[in-house]
Amino acid sequence: MQRAIYQSSVWVRTGLLWLAFMVITWLMAGIAYLSHPQAWQNVPRVQTDTGWSVFLSIVASNILLFGLIALGNLFVRFGAVTVGLLILFWQAVAIGWTAGTNGFMEPFPSFAAANRAFLFVGLWETTAYVLICAATVTKSRLISDTFPAREWSEQRRFKELEFSRSERAVLATSILFLLGAATVEAFVQY
């Protein structure tokens, strides 16, 4: 897996990370759904918030997450693991658990409604997380073969970290996916 992520194109990295992210997310959602069936029973109807405040809140929280993933990748790597990868996969666990237990700020009336929302919003938002990770994961400034680092096998300055045209395209796409998902969640009734 390390070779596939760090020595392949950004497109292959994206595919591998997206597949792993989705497997973890859906596995956690399934476990949570089966272990907490009461979360989907007698769910009270709530009025969903919409508008610019929702849009700005979504964008702000996701920009923070983007920053953590990217900086975690850009700063340090221990063997095959970066802090950004850990954050990305923690998100997969958290999103899956939240989905399976209906732990959303505004609970869904059914699991089918939650899945419909995932197709319109969550899929694009989580894909944006994967894209930002895939574009930055190979750019670590400090690399060690062990954790904790006894010595750095590679040290680069931030100026030396260059992004290819494909990686820049993936970065731009991640921003577009994020803005699109936030727009749909804040302004479109799906």
Secondary structure as GFF3:
##gff-version 3
##sequence-region A 1 190
A	DSSP	alpha_helix	2	6	.	.	.	ID=ss1
A	DSSP	alpha_helix	10	35	.	.	.	ID=ss2
A	DSSP	three_ten_helix	37	40	.	.	.	ID=ss3
A	DSSP	alpha_helix	52	75	.	.	.	ID=ss4
A	DSSP	beta_strand	76	78	.	.	.	ID=ss5
A	DSSP	beta_strand	81	82	.	.	.	ID=ss6
A	DSSP	alpha_helix	83	100	.	.	.	ID=ss7
A	DSSP	alpha_helix	111	117	.	.	.	ID=ss8
A	DSSP	pi_helix	118	122	.	.	.	ID=ss9
A	DSSP	alpha_helix	123	136	.	.	.	ID=ss10
A	DSSP	beta_strand	142	144	.	.	.	ID=ss11
A	DSSP	beta_strand	154	155	.	.	.	ID=ss12
A	DSSP	three_ten_helix	158	160	.	.	.	ID=ss13
A	DSSP	alpha_helix	165	187	.	.	.	ID=ss14
###
